[in-house]
Amino acid sequence: MSATVANNPSMSRYEVVVDDKVGGFLSYEVADGVIDLQHTVVQPSHRGQGLAGLLAERAFDDARAQGLRVIPSCPFIAGWVPDHPEVADLIVSPES
């Protein structure tokens, strides 16, 4: 399996492409220096392959590179964050 993750800003989402087809995506909104990671979807045929984690890693890498803070609204992302303490400094609560 060959998987790549790319930002698709025209659709406000990161997409993971597997064998030339979108296998999943992570939708987001950006405003005022904050990216809100809202919803992760992985196609049923690609679940259990670590694709959601690849999406999360890319989104956090890009957030850090762009100086953005992160709101982990998506339940998957919210559950992923505690296992990745290296991103804790990027997290901001929705009320901030």
Protein Blocks (a to p, Z undefined) as FASTA:
>chain_A
ZZdddddfknopacddeehiafbdcddddeehiacdfbdcddfklgonlmmmmmmmmmmm
mmmmnopacddfblklmmmmmmmmklmmmpccfkZZ
